[in-house]
Amino acid sequence: MSNKSAIEWTEQTWNPTTGCTKISPGCTHCYAETMAKRLRAIGAHGYENGFKLSLLEDRLVQPVKRKKPTMYFVNSMSDLFHEDIPDDYLDSIFSVISRTNRHVYQILTKRAERMHDYLMHKKIPDNIWLGVTVENREHGLPRIDFLRRIDAKIRFLSCEPLLQDLGVIDLAGIHWVIAGGESGAKARPMNKKWAVSLKDECKKQNAAFFFKQWGMWGADGKKRGKKANGRLLNGKIWDEYPAMSFNTI
C-alpha cells in the first residue's frame, strides 16, 4: 500500500519506482538512498535492488484502490523523470493520475529538462502539482525556467536542502515555495538569512511559503537533533499552501 508520510507538506507517498542516481549537490547526502539501504536490509518489497532504479508495476494500482481523497507525493524514493524510466511507463503513471482526480499528486524532480520535454505538449490534469528542486543558484535556478513553461495548475519549488542564498529569485509563475535545511549526520548547515530572504521574496511576489525544517543545524548555527531545532523561522511556523480547490489539507 501507499505509505502515510512524515513529510510535513504531504499526506501519503506513492512510489511506482524506487532508486535513483545523483546529479547535483542536493543529492550528496540523499535521504532516500540511506532509507533504501535500511529497507533492503529488512527485506522490504521494492528495495531488493537497494537504491538501483526499479520499476514497480504492482504499485500502479495503489491510488486507484484508495477512495479517500489524498495528497500524494509521487516518488519520494526516486525521481519520476529519471532518464532510465521509459516514456511508456511514465504514460502508465500519468494514466493513473488522470483516472483518480479525487487525489492530488505532487511531483518533484531535479530532472527539469526531461519533465519539460515529456509534458510540454500534453494536457496536464488539474490534480497535478509540478515542482523542481532548487538547492543552489548554479544547479537549481535553471530548473525553474523549464518548470515555468509547463502549463500546470500549481508549480512549486523545493529549496531543500537550501545550500546557499538564492538572491533575488524570479518567482513569476511559481505558486508555492518549500524551504528547509538538511538532515542526517553529515548535514550541511543552512544560514538563517538564506531562509528569511526566500520567505521575503515569496511575500513580495505573492507565492505561498512553507518552512519545512531546520534539519540538523539550528537557527543559531549549532548542530543538534532535528527535532530539537524545530520548524520556527523568526518565531513562527510557516505552513502556507497555494490557493487550491482541493480539500485534502
C-alpha positions in Angstrom: 0.0 0.0 0.0 0.9 3.7 -0.2 2.6 4.9 2.9 1.5 7.7 5.3 4.1 10.3 5.1 6.2 12.0 7.8 6.9 14.7 5.2 5.2 17.8 6.5 3.8 19.1 3.3 2.0 16.0 2.0 -0.2 13.2 3.3 0.9 9.9 1.6 3.8 8.8 -0.6 3.4 6.8 -3.8 6.5 5.1 -5.2 5.8 3.4 -8.5 9.6 3.5 -8.9 12.4 3.3 -6.4 16.1 4.1 -6.7 17.9 6.9 -8.4 21.4 8.3 -9.3 23.0 11.5 -8.1 23.1 14.5 -10.5 23.7 17.7 -8.3 24.9 18.9 -4.9 21.4 18.5 -3.5 21.8 14.7 -3.9 25.1 14.4 -2.0 23.5 13.1 1.3 20.4 11.7 -0.2 17.9 10.6 2.5 16.2 8.2 0.1 19.4 6.3 -0.5 20.0 5.9 3.2 16.4 4.7 3.7 16.5 2.3 0.7 19.6 0.6 2.2 17.8 0.1 5.5 14.7 -1.2 3.8 16.7 -3.6 1.8 18.4 -4.9 4.9 15.0 -5.8 6.4 13.7 -7.4 3.2 11.1 -4.7 2.3 9.4 -5.2 -1.1 10.6 -2.7 -3.7 14.1 -2.4 -2.3 15.6 -5.8 -3.3 18.0 -3.8 -5.5 18.8 -1.3 -2.8 18.9 2.1 -4.4 19.3 1.0 -8.0 16.4 2.2 -10.2 13.5 -0.3 -10.1 10.1 -0.1 -11.8 7.3 -1.5 -9.6 4.3 -2.1 -11.7 2.3 -3.7 -8.9 2.2 -0.3 -7.2 0.4 1.4 -10.1 -3.0 0.4 -8.7 -2.4 1.8 -5.2 -4.1 5.2 -5.7 -6.9 3.6 -7.7 -7.8 1.4 -4.7 -7.7 4.3 -2.2 -11.1 6.0 -2.2 -10.4 8.8 0.3 -9.2 12.0 -1.5 -5.5 12.2 -0.7 -2.5 14.4 -1.4 0.3 12.1 -2.7 4.0 12.9 -3.1 5.0 10.9 -6.1 8.3 9.1 -5.9 9.6 10.2 -2.6 12.2 7.4 -3.0 13.1 8.1 -6.7 12.9 10.8 -9.4 9.9 10.3 -11.7 11.8 11.8 -14.6 15.0 9.8 -14.2 16.5 9.2 -17.7 16.2 5.4 -17.4 12.4 5.4 -16.8 10.8 4.6 -20.2 8.2 7.0 -21.6 5.6 4.2 -21.8 6.0 3.7 -18.0 5.5 7.4 -17.4 2.4 7.1 -19.6 1.1 4.4 -17.3 1.7 6.6 -14.2 0.0 9.6 -15.7 -2.9 7.5 -16.8 -3.5 6.5 -13.2 -3.2 10.2 -12.1 -5.8 11.2 -14.8 -8.2 8.4 -13.7 -8.1 9.3 -10.0 -8.9 13.0 -10.0 -10.1 12.7 -6.3 -6.4 12.8 -5.4 -3.8 15.5 -5.7 -0.3 14.4 -6.9 2.8 16.4 -6.1 5.6 15.6 -8.5 9.1 16.9 -7.6 12.2 16.4 -9.9 15.8 17.5 -10.3 15.5 16.5 -14.0 13.5 19.5 -15.1 14.5 19.3 -18.7 13.1 15.8 -19.2 10.0 16.8 -17.3 9.6 19.7 -19.7 10.2 17.6 -22.8 7.7 14.9 -21.7 4.9 17.2 -20.6 5.3 20.3 -22.7 2.7 19.2 -25.4 0.4 17.2 -23.1 -2.7 18.4 -21.3 -1.8 18.3 -17.6 -4.7 17.3 -15.3 -5.6 19.9 -12.6 -4.8 17.4 -9.8 -1.1 17.5 -10.6 1.3 19.9 -8.8 4.7 20.1 -10.6 7.9 21.1 -8.7 11.6 21.3 -9.1 14.4 21.2 -6.5 16.3 24.4 -6.1 19.2 23.8 -3.7 21.6 26.4 -5.1 22.0 29.0 -7.8 24.1 27.0 -10.3 22.0 23.8 -10.5 18.7 24.9 -9.0 17.8 28.2 -10.7 17.9 27.0 -14.3 15.3 24.3 -13.4 12.8 27.0 -12.7 12.7 28.2 -16.3 11.8 24.7 -17.5 9.1 24.4 -14.9 7.6 27.8 -15.7 7.0 26.8 -19.3 4.7 23.9 -18.3 1.0 24.6 -18.0 0.3 23.1 -14.6 -2.3 24.3 -12.2 0.3 24.5 -9.4 4.0 24.9 -9.9 6.3 24.7 -6.8 9.9 24.8 -5.7 11.6 22.7 -3.1 14.5 24.6 -1.7 15.7 21.8 0.4 18.4 21.3 1.3 18.9 25.0 0.9 22.7 25.2 0.4 23.2 28.9 -0.3 21.4 32.3 -0.6 19.4 32.2 -3.8 19.4 36.0 -4.0 16.6 37.9 -5.8 14.9 34.9 -7.2 12.3 35.3 -10.0 9.1 33.6 -8.8 6.9 34.5 -11.8 4.5 31.6 -12.5 5.5 29.9 -9.2 2.7 29.3 -6.7 4.5 27.7 -3.8 8.0 27.5 -2.3 9.1 25.0 0.3 12.4 25.6 2.2 14.4 23.6 4.6 17.8 22.6 5.9 19.5 19.2 5.6 19.1 16.2 7.8 21.5 13.4 8.7 24.8 13.0 10.3 26.7 14.8 7.5 24.2 17.6 7.0 25.4 20.9 5.7 24.3 24.0 7.6 21.7 26.4 6.3 22.1 30.0 7.2 19.1 31.7 8.7 19.5 34.7 6.3 19.0 32.4 3.3 15.7 31.2 4.5 14.5 34.6 5.6 15.5 36.1 2.2 13.5 33.4 0.4 10.5 34.0 2.7 10.6 37.7 1.9 10.8 37.1 -1.8 7.7 34.9 -1.6 5.8 37.7 0.2 6.9 40.3 -2.4 5.9 38.1 -5.3 2.7 36.5 -3.9 4.0 32.9 -3.6 3.0 30.8 -0.7 5.9 29.9 1.6 6.3 26.7 3.6 9.2 26.3 6.0 9.7 22.5 6.4 12.5 22.2 8.9 15.9 23.4 10.1 17.4 20.0 9.9 20.5 19.2 11.9 21.6 22.8 12.2 19.6 25.2 14.2 18.8 28.9 13.6 21.7 29.6 16.0 24.2 27.8 13.8 24.6 24.9 16.3 24.3 21.2 15.4 21.8 19.1 17.3 19.0 16.6 16.7 16.5 17.7 14.1 13.5 17.6 16.4 15.3 19.9 18.8 15.8 22.5 16.1 12.1 22.5 15.2 10.4 24.5 12.4 10.2 28.0 13.8 11.5 30.8 11.5 11.5 34.2 13.1 9.3 32.8 15.8 6.6 31.5 13.5 5.7 28.2 11.7 5.2 28.9 8.0 2.6 26.4 6.8 1.3 28.3 3.7 -0.1 26.3 0.8 -1.0 27.6 -2.7 -4.6 28.6 -3.3 -6.5 25.4 -4.4 -9.9 23.9 -4.7 -8.9 20.5 -3.2 -9.9 19.6 0.4 -7.1 17.2 1.4 -5.1 19.5 3.7 
